[in-house]
Amino acid sequence: MLNDEICKLRDKLNKSIEKGEDYSVIYELSVQLDELIAKYYNDLKNNKKKLAWIAL
């Protein structure tokens, strides 16, 4: 699930920060995480619209 991917990537990002990895690595992980979070909320919004349509 998308939520699991977000959690795994967040953990990977946190570990790379703790290790003091190169900024470019941290930045790339951060961008990937932002994209997954945006997709999660977009999917959530679309699912709510579908449910509202079905309820009518």
C-alpha positions, -999 to 999 in steps of 0.1 A, spaced: 0 0 0 10 36 -5 10 42 32 36 15 37 58 30 10 56 64 27 66 49 60 96 30 45 108 60 26 104 83 56 125 59 77 151 58 49 152 96 48 155 99 85 184 74 86 202 92 58 199 124 77 212 108 109 242 93 90 250 127 76 248 115 40 254 139 11 227 166 7 219 154 -28 209 120 -15 187 135 13 172 160 -12 163 132 -36 147 111 -9 128 141 3 114 148 -32 104 112 -35 86 113 -2 68 145 -11 56 129 -43 43 98 -25 25 120 1 9 141 -27 -3 109 -44 -17 96 -11 -38 127 -6 -48 129 -42 -60 92 -40 -78 100 -8 -96 129 -23 -106 110 -54 -119 81 -33 -140 105 -12 -155 119 -45 -163 84 -56 -180 76 -23 -200 108 -24 -212 100 -59 -222 65 -49 -241 78 -19 -263 99 -41 
